Amino acid sequence: MTRLVLTRHGQSQWNLENRFTGWVDVDLTEKGEAEARKGGVLMREAGFEPACAFTSVLKRAIRTLWIGLEELDRVWIPVEKHWRLNERHYGKLTGLNKAETAERHGEDQVHLWRRSYDIPPPPLEIDDPNHPRHDPRYRGLEPDLLPSTESLKLTLARVQPYWEETIAPRLEAGEDVLVAAHGNSLRALIKLLFDVGDEDIVNFELPTANPLLIDLTGLRPVEARYLDPDRAKDLPSCP
Ligand SMILES: O=C(O)[C@H](O)COP(=O)(O)O
């Protein structure tokens, strides 16, 4: 039996402002830092001792991981950052206020963009200065790998190879693993791990910085719980 913890980052400045964030590198708020610290304390109290950790290349997830590792007194473990764990790319919605966008386009359309499995928001133009092709952190990557927008389905398609090639082998080798990432990159992982149907994944949301502890046999979840029950959300049943 191995243990996997998935944690979404703590509250970010744009979570607070209710803006579509995606690949923009927004920092944690003070509340987000406190959430991350509490998440770390809860992992320590649960006796969680990860051998390695994985995160995105966005500071709200990286700093949530760092704060958690400080509380675990395990800043020494190997940490790998990878763009494949980034938040889903929100295309042209990036930066817009979610409530104002719903007023302009209607609640139903915004719900489709936010929660449908395979409808991506309108894409960002490639010559837009905010397109990831112009961001130095993705320099050297095949340009076609970098999204202009993403549905959850497309997000899963780029998370899955990283899971299979890099994270899963560590679990299969018997190591406990911590992943600090984002609402939608983690929803994609949860869909994969718990074998959630395309229509059902819409029902699962992740609270900020509330560690989700999953007991695994091989790569099969046998039990899962949020470490802060007061901020828990529904979970899919174990397959
Ligand atoms: O990128 C964002 O805006 C959030 O982190 C996730 O947003 P969502 O709940 O609208 O998918």
The ligand as a Gaussian input file, in Angstrom:
#p B3LYP/6-31G(d) Opt

LIG

0 1
 O       -7.547000      28.950000     -13.506000
 C       -8.461000      29.312000     -12.741000
 O       -9.161000      30.315000     -12.936000
 C       -8.761000      28.502000     -11.485000
 O       -7.630000      28.126000     -10.873000
 C       -9.641000      27.315000     -11.762000
 O      -10.758000      27.847000     -12.264000
 P      -12.162000      27.110000     -12.526000
 O      -12.730000      26.725000     -11.203000
 O      -12.951000      28.182000     -13.224000
 O      -11.879000      25.950000     -13.425000

